[in-house]
Amino acid sequence: MKMITIEDVSKTYGEKELFQHISFTIKEKDRAGLIGINGTGKSSLLKVVAGIVVPDSGEIVKSKDFRITYLPQQPELIDHLTVLEQVFTSEALTIRLLKNYEQLILRLEKDPNNNEIQQQLYDLQRKMNAHNAWEASSNAKAILSKLGIEQFDQKIGELSGGQKKRVALAQVLIEEPDLLILDEPTNHLDYESVKWLEEYISRYTGAVLLVTHDRYFLDRVTNRIFELSGGSLYSYKGNYANYLEEKAIRAENEAAALEKQQNLYRRELEWIKRGAKARTTKQKARIQRFEKLEGKLASGKMTDRLEMDLSGSRLGKQVFELKSVSKQFKDRIILKDANLFVKQGDRIGIIGRNGTGKSTLLNILAGKINIDAGELIKGQTVKIAYYTQNSEEMDENKRMIEYIKETAQVITTADGKLISAAQMLERFLFPMHTHGTLIRKLSGGEKRRLYLLKILMGGPNVLLLDEPTNDLDTETLTILEDYLDEFPGVVISVSHDRYFLDKVAEQLLILKGNGVIESVYGNYSDYLQKAVNHNEQKEMKQQQTPKRQEKAQKKKMTYMEKKEWENIDETIAEVESQLKQVQTEMANTGSNYEKAQALTEEEMQLNEKLESLIERWSYLSELAED
């Protein structure tokens, strides 16, 4: 059995110890997910295992001819190559054989009577047969297509950042190594591509080690979880759900142990305060024990829980209202006569393909982009915190504590307590001894966590979140979601993360392009599944032959169904008229927010009724045609 073993490995960057003396083994069929708070060294550990970074100490032992491929978060590709050429820069055996075959064919075309070339080609064909290399090209194209890349001759330099990541993912997948290392593989993938990747990994014959913030993906593909915390590595059997259960048990045990240590600490503290009259060996040992215990308790202050019970500013009934708003950039229409009413307590998720204007809509609500036509009304008590994809410009020569104090020296929690900026940094998993750290020394994830803390310390009552899951770790996201669940204000999020939106959004705004916005109430995963089911049913109907349709048993209308069919058009028209009337009333409610809320609920009920009637009309129309 092929395997790789990491033995007693340590790694330090500058003054920061990432991990110390960690050991683990990865075997065939292992699907290991690596999780941990940003800045703990997840990506560095992946690079150590991949052989890209040399550890300070320890050893990496692997089976003979053990092959590893690594997908970084930010892959470096060659701009002048085409998509297919980039994929075939791989050093995998099948790809090398295919490239050698193409070169020999070119040589043989120039010199068709060369016996030496003919023999080389014959030998190479046997190798290709043995390693099934003939399918490499078709496999590459199939994988690229599944990942949403259709133009194989397009230059890499012409692709977006997301498209480049997909090409890099395809490149490592076709190599089929013994260990596939993936750093955030689901970034920039749509729902269908993520589902395909889940199925691909489940069938994969080698081992997989991955870091991802997509907790549905993590739960569905893994059978082991490694947690990097406080420089140590903890191993759990099973998927993400099993990990959460096991970690809860470990946390309870550690809490009990910490309480015992604190009791011992109090007794030792009383002794040390009394002072030792003579420095006997016994007393020296006791002092050393006290110092050791004190260090343990100090390190125990940095828990893996991110407390976020901040109070928000009072929010009035008026939040946002868009009236016939339009916005476009050159020929690209973002909004067209859009109407939107955002009320207190709303939890809205904004979804749509790249380029449909999701971030633009957030920027309009934040007042950062002007509209072309219509009216945007913002409540007088609205206090916005805007978490953008790109953090504000940070003075990287500032220390963390200085950066946070620019917003507030102290803040008030939900229960009325005052907490200092230093205490808030600790709650955000920055221990006291790091508060003087220069911002330039932080990892990218740590900077994002610091940025999140700063905007929340301003006491907002409206949160605008633009792709918050891209740079935050699973631990921080879990606590952020809990905080949002208790947050009394409004939350509007742009995200592609199914797990995050399922937890925080109760209403979806689907931007379909060309200014079209669809509003749906309910769960994001349910919405996605309905879309997939609809497409599958559509494909099945297209594939169905007329012969099969003739053989299908025809169902006749009952007497009641005939009566229903005669009247259903009038019923639909009546509901549509009621819906139009409600929407007109909503546009004229002005500041009567109680009435607006009642009309919003009525609109939702009428939409559901209309959808049900249209489904019924579709069913009856098929019977009527028969």
MITORMI-229039 format. One record per residue (C-alpha): residue number from 1; chain; x, y negated, z. Coordinates in steps of 0.1 Angstrom, whole numbers. Layout:
N
(r NUM; A; (X; Y; Z))
...
% end
This chain:
626
(r 1; A; (0; 0; 0))
(r 2; A; (13; -34; -10))
(r 3; A; (15; -60; 18))
(r 4; A; (33; -91; 30))
(r 5; A; (43; -97; 67))
(r 6; A; (51; -131; 82))
(r 7; A; (73; -125; 113))
(r 8; A; (80; -150; 140))
(r 9; A; (78; -180; 116))
(r 10; A; (81; -216; 128))
(r 11; A; (80; -249; 109))
(r 12; A; (86; -285; 119))
(r 13; A; (84; -318; 99))
(r 14; A; (104; -346; 115))
(r 15; A; (93; -347; 151))
(r 16; A; (60; -328; 145))
(r 17; A; (59; -291; 153))
(r 18; A; (33; -275; 129))
(r 19; A; (35; -239; 141))
(r 20; A; (58; -219; 163))
(r 21; A; (66; -182; 162))
(r 22; A; (35; -170; 144))
(r 23; A; (32; -135; 129))
(r 24; A; (6; -118; 107))
(r 25; A; (2; -93; 79))
(r 26; A; (-19; -95; 47))
(r 27; A; (-27; -62; 30))
(r 28; A; (-45; -52; -2))
(r 29; A; (-82; -61; -3))
(r 30; A; (-77; -86; 26))
(r 31; A; (-98; -118; 20))
(r 32; A; (-83; -141; 46))
(r 33; A; (-96; -177; 52))
(r 34; A; (-73; -201; 70))
(r 35; A; (-89; -228; 90))
(r 36; A; (-78; -255; 114))
(r 37; A; (-80; -292; 121))
(r 38; A; (-64; -316; 96))
(r 39; A; (-27; -321; 103))
(r 40; A; (-22; -287; 120))
(r 41; A; (-2; -274; 89))
(r 42; A; (-26; -253; 69))
(r 43; A; (-13; -263; 35))
(r 44; A; (23; -260; 48))
(r 45; A; (16; -225; 60))
(r 46; A; (2; -216; 26))
(r 47; A; (34; -229; 10))
(r 48; A; (56; -209; 34))
(r 49; A; (37; -177; 25))
(r 50; A; (40; -186; -12))
(r 51; A; (78; -191; -9))
(r 52; A; (76; -228; -19))
(r 53; A; (86; -241; 16))
(r 54; A; (114; -224; 36))
(r 55; A; (105; -220; 73))
(r 56; A; (128; -232; 101))
(r 57; A; (130; -197; 115))
(r 58; A; (115; -163; 111))
(r 59; A; (112; -139; 82))
(r 60; A; (89; -130; 54))
(r 61; A; (89; -94; 44))
(r 62; A; (70; -81; 14))
(r 63; A; (66; -50; -7))
(r 64; A; (88; -44; -37))
(r 65; A; (77; -64; -68))
(r 66; A; (51; -82; -47))
(r 67; A; (37; -110; -68))
(r 68; A; (21; -142; -54))
(r 69; A; (4; -171; -72))
(r 70; A; (-5; -203; -55))
(r 71; A; (-31; -230; -64))
(r 72; A; (-23; -263; -46))
(r 73; A; (-48; -290; -38))
(r 74; A; (-32; -313; -64))
(r 75; A; (-18; -291; -92))
(r 76; A; (8; -305; -116))
(r 77; A; (1; -298; -152))
(r 78; A; (18; -307; -185))
(r 79; A; (-1; -335; -202))
(r 80; A; (10; -328; -238))
(r 81; A; (-1; -291; -237))
(r 82; A; (-36; -279; -247))
(r 83; A; (-58; -262; -222))
(r 84; A; (-50; -227; -235))
(r 85; A; (-12; -235; -238))
(r 86; A; (-12; -246; -202))
(r 87; A; (-29; -214; -191))
(r 88; A; (-3; -194; -210))
(r 89; A; (26; -211; -193))
(r 90; A; (21; -184; -166))
(r 91; A; (49; -160; -159))
(r 92; A; (25; -131; -154))
(r 93; A; (36; -99; -172))
(r 94; A; (5; -97; -195))
(r 95; A; (10; -133; -205))
(r 96; A; (47; -128; -213))
(r 97; A; (39; -98; -234))
(r 98; A; (12; -117; -253))
(r 99; A; (36; -146; -260))
(r 100; A; (64; -122; -271))
(r 101; A; (40; -105; -294))
(r 102; A; (30; -138; -311))
(r 103; A; (67; -147; -315))
(r 104; A; (75; -113; -331))
(r 105; A; (45; -116; -355))
(r 106; A; (59; -150; -367))
(r 107; A; (93; -135; -372))
(r 108; A; (79; -105; -391))
(r 109; A; (60; -128; -414))
(r 110; A; (92; -145; -424))
(r 111; A; (111; -112; -427))
(r 112; A; (86; -84; -433))
(r 113; A; (112; -58; -442))
(r 114; A; (133; -61; -411))
(r 115; A; (133; -27; -395))
(r 116; A; (147; -40; -362))
(r 117; A; (118; -64; -358))
(r 118; A; (93; -37; -367))
(r 119; A; (107; -14; -340))
(r 120; A; (106; -42; -314))
(r 121; A; (70; -49; -324))
(r 122; A; (61; -12; -321))
(r 123; A; (77; -10; -286))
(r 124; A; (60; -41; -275))
(r 125; A; (26; -28; -287))
(r 126; A; (31; 3; -265))
(r 127; A; (38; -20; -235))
(r 128; A; (8; -41; -242))
(r 129; A; (-14; -10; -244))
(r 130; A; (0; 2; -211))
(r 131; A; (-7; -31; -193))
(r 132; A; (-39; -39; -211))
(r 133; A; (-24; -72; -223))
(r 134; A; (-45; -74; -254))
(r 135; A; (-74; -88; -234))
(r 136; A; (-54; -117; -218))
(r 137; A; (-65; -143; -243))
(r 138; A; (-101; -134; -242))
(r 139; A; (-100; -131; -204))
(r 140; A; (-85; -166; -202))
(r 141; A; (-112; -181; -224))
(r 142; A; (-139; -163; -205))
(r 143; A; (-126; -176; -171))
(r 144; A; (-122; -211; -185))
(r 145; A; (-158; -210; -198))
(r 146; A; (-172; -198; -164))
(r 147; A; (-154; -228; -148))
(r 148; A; (-170; -252; -172))
(r 149; A; (-140; -258; -196))
(r 150; A; (-152; -252; -232))
(r 151; A; (-127; -272; -253))
(r 152; A; (-96; -250; -253))
(r 153; A; (-76; -272; -277))
(r 154; A; (-81; -304; -257))
(r 155; A; (-49; -319; -243))
(r 156; A; (-44; -317; -206))
(r 157; A; (-37; -355; -205))
(r 158; A; (-72; -361; -217))
(r 159; A; (-89; -342; -188))
(r 160; A; (-103; -357; -156))
(r 161; A; (-88; -347; -122))
(r 162; A; (-116; -322; -116))
(r 163; A; (-111; -306; -150))
(r 164; A; (-74; -303; -144))
(r 165; A; (-81; -285; -111))
(r 166; A; (-103; -260; -130))
(r 167; A; (-76; -253; -156))
(r 168; A; (-51; -247; -128))
(r 169; A; (-76; -223; -111))
(r 170; A; (-81; -204; -143))
(r 171; A; (-43; -201; -147))
(r 172; A; (-37; -185; -114))
(r 173; A; (-68; -162; -117))
(r 174; A; (-57; -146; -150))
(r 175; A; (-23; -137; -135))
(r 176; A; (-40; -112; -112))
(r 177; A; (-12; -112; -86))
(r 178; A; (-9; -90; -55))
(r 179; A; (-17; -121; -33))
(r 180; A; (-38; -150; -46))
(r 181; A; (-33; -182; -25))
(r 182; A; (-59; -209; -30))
(r 183; A; (-59; -243; -14))
(r 184; A; (-95; -258; -17))
(r 185; A; (-105; -239; -48))
(r 186; A; (-141; -250; -48))
(r 187; A; (-133; -287; -51))
(r 188; A; (-148; -301; -84))
(r 189; A; (-168; -269; -91))
(r 190; A; (-205; -270; -96))
(r 191; A; (-230; -245; -80))
(r 192; A; (-228; -220; -109))
(r 193; A; (-190; -220; -110))
(r 194; A; (-188; -215; -72))
(r 195; A; (-212; -186; -74))
(r 196; A; (-191; -170; -102))
(r 197; A; (-159; -175; -82))
(r 198; A; (-175; -158; -51))
(r 199; A; (-183; -128; -73))
(r 200; A; (-148; -128; -89))
(r 201; A; (-131; -128; -55))
(r 202; A; (-154; -100; -42))
(r 203; A; (-143; -78; -71))
(r 204; A; (-106; -88; -69))
(r 205; A; (-83; -58; -64))
(r 206; A; (-55; -77; -47))
(r 207; A; (-54; -98; -16))
(r 208; A; (-66; -134; -12))
(r 209; A; (-55; -162; 13))
(r 210; A; (-75; -194; 10))
(r 211; A; (-82; -228; 26))
(r 212; A; (-116; -243; 20))
(r 213; A; (-141; -267; 36))
(r 214; A; (-170; -249; 18))
(r 215; A; (-183; -228; 47))
(r 216; A; (-209; -209; 26))
(r 217; A; (-180; -199; 3))
(r 218; A; (-158; -190; 33))
(r 219; A; (-186; -169; 49))
(r 220; A; (-194; -150; 17))
(r 221; A; (-159; -141; 5))
(r 222; A; (-138; -135; 36))
(r 223; A; (-132; -104; 58))
(r 224; A; (-106; -121; 80))
(r 225; A; (-102; -155; 95))
(r 226; A; (-69; -171; 106))
(r 227; A; (-72; -202; 128))
(r 228; A; (-42; -225; 132))
(r 229; A; (-46; -245; 164))
(r 230; A; (-20; -261; 187))
(r 231; A; (9; -245; 168))
(r 232; A; (-4; -210; 174))
(r 233; A; (-23; -187; 150))
(r 234; A; (-54; -168; 161))
(r 235; A; (-67; -138; 140))
(r 236; A; (-104; -128; 138))
(r 237; A; (-120; -99; 120))
(r 238; A; (-149; -105; 97))
(r 239; A; (-162; -136; 80))
(r 240; A; (-169; -172; 91))
(r 241; A; (-200; -163; 111))
(r 242; A; (-180; -136; 130))
(r 243; A; (-153; -162; 137))
(r 244; A; (-177; -187; 152))
(r 245; A; (-191; -160; 175))
(r 246; A; (-156; -148; 186))
(r 247; A; (-143; -183; 190))
(r 248; A; (-172; -192; 213))
(r 249; A; (-163; -162; 235))
(r 250; A; (-126; -173; 235))
(r 251; A; (-136; -209; 244))
(r 252; A; (-156; -196; 274))
(r 253; A; (-127; -175; 286))
(r 254; A; (-103; -204; 282))
(r 255; A; (-126; -227; 301))
(r 256; A; (-127; -203; 330))
(r 257; A; (-89; -200; 330))
(r 258; A; (-85; -238; 328))
(r 259; A; (-107; -242; 359))
(r 260; A; (-84; -218; 378))
(r 261; A; (-54; -237; 367))
(r 262; A; (-69; -270; 378))
(r 263; A; (-76; -256; 413))
(r 264; A; (-40; -244; 415))
(r 265; A; (-29; -278; 401))
(r 266; A; (-47; -296; 430))
(r 267; A; (-31; -274; 456))
(r 268; A; (4; -279; 440))
(r 269; A; (-2; -317; 438))
(r 270; A; (-10; -319; 475))
(r 271; A; (23; -300; 483))
(r 272; A; (44; -321; 459))
(r 273; A; (31; -353; 474))
(r 274; A; (41; -343; 509))
(r 275; A; (76; -339; 496))
(r 276; A; (102; -312; 502))
(r 277; A; (125; -318; 532))
(r 278; A; (151; -293; 520))
(r 279; A; (158; -283; 484))
(r 280; A; (157; -245; 489))
(r 281; A; (155; -221; 460))
(r 282; A; (119; -214; 468))
(r 283; A; (110; -250; 468))
(r 284; A; (128; -257; 436))
(r 285; A; (109; -228; 420))
(r 286; A; (77; -242; 432))
(r 287; A; (85; -276; 418))
(r 288; A; (93; -260; 384))
(r 289; A; (60; -241; 386))
(r 290; A; (42; -274; 392))
(r 291; A; (58; -291; 362))
(r 292; A; (50; -261; 340))
(r 293; A; (14; -261; 351))
(r 294; A; (12; -299; 346))
(r 295; A; (24; -294; 310))
(r 296; A; (-2; -268; 304))
(r 297; A; (-30; -290; 317))
(r 298; A; (-18; -319; 297))
(r 299; A; (-18; -299; 265))
(r 300; A; (-53; -286; 274))
(r 301; A; (-67; -321; 272))
(r 302; A; (-64; -318; 234))
(r 303; A; (-94; -296; 229))
(r 304; A; (-107; -285; 196))
(r 305; A; (-140; -302; 201))
(r 306; A; (-146; -336; 185))
(r 307; A; (-170; -356; 207))
(r 308; A; (-190; -382; 188))
(r 309; A; (-218; -394; 211))
(r 310; A; (-215; -431; 202))
(r 311; A; (-245; -453; 205))
(r 312; A; (-256; -472; 174))
(r 313; A; (-270; -507; 169))
(r 314; A; (-307; -512; 171))
(r 315; A; (-324; -506; 137))
(r 316; A; (-356; -523; 127))
(r 317; A; (-383; -508; 106))
(r 318; A; (-370; -524; 74))
(r 319; A; (-339; -506; 60))
(r 320; A; (-337; -506; 21))
(r 321; A; (-361; -511; -6))
(r 322; A; (-354; -510; -44))
(r 323; A; (-380; -526; -66))
(r 324; A; (-377; -519; -104))
(r 325; A; (-339; -520; -101))
(r 326; A; (-317; -515; -132))
(r 327; A; (-280; -511; -135))
(r 328; A; (-257; -501; -164))
(r 329; A; (-220; -502; -173))
(r 330; A; (-216; -509; -211))
(r 331; A; (-237; -481; -227))
(r 332; A; (-240; -460; -196))
(r 333; A; (-273; -464; -178))
(r 334; A; (-271; -457; -141))
(r 335; A; (-305; -470; -129))
(r 336; A; (-336; -479; -149))
(r 337; A; (-366; -495; -132))
(r 338; A; (-357; -475; -101))
(r 339; A; (-379; -477; -70))
(r 340; A; (-368; -465; -36))
(r 341; A; (-380; -470; -1))
(r 342; A; (-357; -460; 27))
(r 343; A; (-373; -460; 62))
(r 344; A; (-360; -455; 97))
(r 345; A; (-348; -420; 104))
(r 346; A; (-344; -410; 68))
(r 347; A; (-318; -383; 59))
(r 348; A; (-311; -385; 22))
(r 349; A; (-287; -365; 0))
(r 350; A; (-277; -378; -34))
(r 351; A; (-267; -352; -59))
(r 352; A; (-261; -350; -97))
(r 353; A; (-234; -344; -122))
(r 354; A; (-202; -365; -124))
(r 355; A; (-208; -398; -141))
(r 356; A; (-245; -400; -133))
(r 357; A; (-239; -429; -108))
(r 358; A; (-240; -413; -73))
(r 359; A; (-212; -435; -59))
(r 360; A; (-226; -465; -78))
(r 361; A; (-259; -461; -60))
(r 362; A; (-242; -461; -26))
(r 363; A; (-222; -492; -36))
(r 364; A; (-254; -510; -46))
(r 365; A; (-269; -502; -12))
(r 366; A; (-237; -513; 5))
(r 367; A; (-238; -546; -14))
(r 368; A; (-205; -539; -32))
(r 369; A; (-220; -538; -67))
(r 370; A; (-246; -563; -80))
(r 371; A; (-277; -550; -98))
(r 372; A; (-286; -561; -133))
(r 373; A; (-324; -565; -128))
(r 374; A; (-350; -559; -101))
(r 375; A; (-348; -566; -64))
(r 376; A; (-328; -550; -35))
(r 377; A; (-342; -557; 0))
(r 378; A; (-321; -550; 30))
(r 379; A; (-334; -552; 66))
(r 380; A; (-320; -580; 88))
(r 381; A; (-309; -555; 115))
(r 382; A; (-291; -531; 91))
(r 383; A; (-255; -525; 101))
(r 384; A; (-237; -503; 76))
(r 385; A; (-208; -480; 81))
(r 386; A; (-195; -469; 46))
(r 387; A; (-173; -438; 45))
(r 388; A; (-159; -439; 9))
(r 389; A; (-140; -413; -11))
(r 390; A; (-110; -436; -9))
(r 391; A; (-101; -449; 25))
(r 392; A; (-96; -486; 29))
(r 393; A; (-61; -499; 26))
(r 394; A; (-43; -490; 58))
(r 395; A; (-12; -508; 70))
(r 396; A; (9; -477; 73))
(r 397; A; (34; -495; 95))
(r 398; A; (8; -500; 121))
(r 399; A; (4; -476; 150))
(r 400; A; (-29; -456; 153))
(r 401; A; (-40; -474; 185))
(r 402; A; (-35; -508; 169))
(r 403; A; (-55; -498; 139))
(r 404; A; (-84; -486; 160))
(r 405; A; (-84; -517; 183))
(r 406; A; (-89; -539; 152))
(r 407; A; (-125; -527; 153))
(r 408; A; (-131; -525; 190))
(r 409; A; (-112; -523; 223))
(r 410; A; (-140; -504; 240))
(r 411; A; (-173; -489; 228))
(r 412; A; (-205; -478; 245))
(r 413; A; (-217; -442; 244))
(r 414; A; (-253; -430; 241))
(r 415; A; (-255; -427; 279))
(r 416; A; (-242; -462; 285))
(r 417; A; (-206; -454; 295))
(r 418; A; (-177; -475; 283))
(r 419; A; (-149; -457; 265))
(r 420; A; (-115; -472; 255))
(r 421; A; (-100; -470; 221))
(r 422; A; (-73; -446; 235))
(r 423; A; (-100; -423; 249))
(r 424; A; (-118; -423; 216))
(r 425; A; (-86; -413; 198))
(r 426; A; (-83; -383; 222))
(r 427; A; (-119; -374; 215))
(r 428; A; (-110; -374; 178))
(r 429; A; (-83; -348; 185))
(r 430; A; (-54; -373; 186))
(r 431; A; (-36; -366; 220))
(r 432; A; (-23; -394; 241))
(r 433; A; (13; -389; 232))
(r 434; A; (5; -395; 195))
(r 435; A; (-13; -428; 198))
(r 436; A; (19; -448; 191))
(r 437; A; (25; -428; 159))
(r 438; A; (29; -449; 128))
(r 439; A; (1; -443; 103))
(r 440; A; (25; -434; 75))
(r 441; A; (35; -403; 95))
(r 442; A; (0; -389; 95))
(r 443; A; (-12; -362; 70))
(r 444; A; (-39; -371; 45))
(r 445; A; (-65; -353; 65))
(r 446; A; (-55; -371; 97))
(r 447; A; (-57; -405; 80))
(r 448; A; (-93; -396; 69))
(r 449; A; (-102; -386; 105))
(r 450; A; (-87; -419; 118))
(r 451; A; (-107; -438; 92))
(r 452; A; (-139; -420; 102))
(r 453; A; (-133; -429; 138))
(r 454; A; (-128; -466; 130))
(r 455; A; (-160; -470; 110))
(r 456; A; (-181; -452; 137))
(r 457; A; (-166; -474; 165))
(r 458; A; (-183; -504; 149))
(r 459; A; (-217; -491; 162))
(r 460; A; (-235; -488; 129))
(r 461; A; (-272; -479; 124))
(r 462; A; (-269; -469; 87))
(r 463; A; (-243; -444; 75))
(r 464; A; (-234; -442; 39))
(r 465; A; (-211; -412; 33))
(r 466; A; (-194; -406; -1))
(r 467; A; (-181; -370; -3))
(r 468; A; (-172; -367; 33))
(r 469; A; (-164; -330; 31))
(r 470; A; (-136; -334; 6))
(r 471; A; (-109; -343; 32))
(r 472; A; (-123; -333; 65))
(r 473; A; (-117; -299; 81))
(r 474; A; (-145; -275; 90))
(r 475; A; (-141; -282; 128))
(r 476; A; (-145; -320; 122))
(r 477; A; (-174; -314; 98))
(r 478; A; (-193; -292; 123))
(r 479; A; (-191; -319; 150))
(r 480; A; (-199; -346; 125))
(r 481; A; (-231; -327; 114))
(r 482; A; (-241; -323; 151))
(r 483; A; (-236; -361; 156))
(r 484; A; (-257; -369; 125))
(r 485; A; (-284; -346; 138))
(r 486; A; (-287; -368; 169))
(r 487; A; (-279; -401; 151))
(r 488; A; (-310; -424; 155))
(r 489; A; (-304; -444; 123))
(r 490; A; (-304; -436; 86))
(r 491; A; (-279; -413; 69))
(r 492; A; (-274; -413; 31))
(r 493; A; (-248; -389; 18))
(r 494; A; (-233; -382; -16))
(r 495; A; (-220; -346; -16))
(r 496; A; (-216; -314; -36))
(r 497; A; (-212; -293; -4))
(r 498; A; (-242; -270; 0))
(r 499; A; (-236; -263; 37))
(r 500; A; (-233; -300; 46))
(r 501; A; (-264; -311; 27))
(r 502; A; (-285; -282; 41))
(r 503; A; (-277; -294; 76))
(r 504; A; (-280; -332; 72))
(r 505; A; (-304; -339; 43))
(r 506; A; (-342; -337; 44))
(r 507; A; (-347; -354; 11))
(r 508; A; (-328; -352; -22))
(r 509; A; (-323; -378; -48))
(r 510; A; (-312; -360; -80))
(r 511; A; (-295; -383; -105))
(r 512; A; (-301; -367; -139))
(r 513; A; (-284; -393; -161))
(r 514; A; (-297; -422; -183))
(r 515; A; (-312; -438; -152))
(r 516; A; (-335; -409; -144))
(r 517; A; (-339; -402; -106))
(r 518; A; (-359; -373; -92))
(r 519; A; (-369; -372; -56))
(r 520; A; (-374; -338; -38))
(r 521; A; (-381; -330; -2))
(r 522; A; (-365; -300; 13))
(r 523; A; (-334; -278; 14))
(r 524; A; (-305; -283; -11))
(r 525; A; (-298; -245; -14))
(r 526; A; (-335; -239; -21))
(r 527; A; (-334; -265; -48))
(r 528; A; (-303; -250; -64))
(r 529; A; (-318; -215; -63))
(r 530; A; (-350; -227; -79))
(r 531; A; (-330; -243; -107))
(r 532; A; (-311; -210; -112))
(r 533; A; (-343; -189; -112))
(r 534; A; (-359; -213; -137))
(r 535; A; (-329; -210; -161))
(r 536; A; (-329; -172; -157))
(r 537; A; (-366; -170; -165))
(r 538; A; (-361; -192; -195))
(r 539; A; (-332; -170; -208))
(r 540; A; (-353; -139; -203))
(r 541; A; (-382; -154; -223))
(r 542; A; (-358; -163; -251))
(r 543; A; (-343; -128; -251))
(r 544; A; (-377; -111; -251))
(r 545; A; (-386; -96; -285))
(r 546; A; (-420; -100; -302))
(r 547; A; (-423; -62; -302))
(r 548; A; (-420; -60; -264))
(r 549; A; (-445; -88; -261))
(r 550; A; (-470; -68; -281))
(r 551; A; (-465; -37; -259))
(r 552; A; (-469; -58; -227))
(r 553; A; (-503; -51; -211))
(r 554; A; (-526; -81; -217))
(r 555; A; (-545; -94; -187))
(r 556; A; (-579; -109; -192))
(r 557; A; (-593; -139; -175))
(r 558; A; (-619; -134; -148))
(r 559; A; (-651; -154; -148))
(r 560; A; (-638; -177; -120))
(r 561; A; (-605; -182; -138))
(r 562; A; (-624; -193; -170))
(r 563; A; (-643; -219; -150))
(r 564; A; (-610; -230; -134))
(r 565; A; (-594; -233; -168))
(r 566; A; (-622; -254; -181))
(r 567; A; (-618; -280; -153))
(r 568; A; (-581; -279; -145))
(r 569; A; (-571; -307; -169))
(r 570; A; (-596; -331; -152))
(r 571; A; (-583; -321; -118))
(r 572; A; (-547; -327; -128))
(r 573; A; (-556; -361; -143))
(r 574; A; (-575; -371; -111))
(r 575; A; (-544; -362; -89))
(r 576; A; (-521; -381; -113))
(r 577; A; (-544; -411; -110))
(r 578; A; (-544; -409; -72))
(r 579; A; (-506; -406; -72))
(r 580; A; (-503; -437; -95))
(r 581; A; (-526; -456; -72))
(r 582; A; (-505; -447; -41))
(r 583; A; (-473; -457; -59))
(r 584; A; (-488; -490; -68))
(r 585; A; (-499; -496; -32))
(r 586; A; (-464; -487; -20))
(r 587; A; (-448; -513; -43))
(r 588; A; (-471; -540; -28))
(r 589; A; (-468; -531; 9))
(r 590; A; (-442; -557; 16))
(r 591; A; (-432; -556; 52))
(r 592; A; (-461; -535; 64))
(r 593; A; (-439; -505; 72))
(r 594; A; (-466; -485; 91))
(r 595; A; (-487; -485; 59))
(r 596; A; (-456; -477; 38))
(r 597; A; (-447; -447; 59))
(r 598; A; (-483; -434; 56))
(r 599; A; (-483; -439; 18))
(r 600; A; (-449; -421; 15))
(r 601; A; (-464; -391; 33))
(r 602; A; (-495; -392; 11))
(r 603; A; (-473; -395; -20))
(r 604; A; (-453; -364; -9))
(r 605; A; (-486; -344; -4))
(r 606; A; (-499; -355; -38))
(r 607; A; (-467; -345; -55))
(r 608; A; (-469; -310; -39))
(r 609; A; (-505; -307; -50))
(r 610; A; (-497; -318; -85))
(r 611; A; (-468; -293; -88))
(r 612; A; (-490; -265; -76))
(r 613; A; (-517; -275; -102))
(r 614; A; (-492; -276; -130))
(r 615; A; (-479; -241; -121))
(r 616; A; (-515; -229; -120))
(r 617; A; (-522; -245; -154))
(r 618; A; (-491; -228; -169))
(r 619; A; (-504; -194; -156))
(r 620; A; (-540; -199; -169))
(r 621; A; (-527; -212; -203))
(r 622; A; (-509; -179; -208))
(r 623; A; (-540; -159; -201))
(r 624; A; (-560; -182; -224))
(r 625; A; (-536; -176; -252))
(r 626; A; (-539; -138; -248))
% end
